[in-house]
Amino acid sequence: MTEKPKIKRANDLTEFSREVGAKAARKLKARRNSTNVVWFGLGMMGLIGWSVAVPTVLGAAFGIWLDHRHSGSHSWTLILLIIGLVIGCLNAWHWVGKEEKEMREDQENTDE
């Protein structure tokens, strides 16, 4: 009926203390950088948008120029527009992967 309280080992308490300390540090850092997160997100959206839009528009413009100079049975505009879009998407994928890697490394450094 009466249960004895479980005695925790000192090692368990220090591990628990470290986990609590790491979570508290992450929360404090998130509160300090909360306004930066919004601007970072907007900046990243702009970067991704421009990294896709610029190669697409350049490809289309070069395709229009080629169509006027060398007309043929196929549309250079459409082909270069698609190539520009693919290049832009790969470029955006590269930027997002790079930023995600930096965020993970930053979080791992914070956790330690």
Secondary structure, 3 states (H helix, E strand, C coil): CCCCCCCCCHHHHHHHHHHHHHHHHHHHHHHHCHHHHHHHHHHHHHHHHHHHHHHHHHHHHHHHHHHHHCCCCCCHHHHHHHHHHHHHHHHHHHHHHHHHHHHHHHHHHHHC
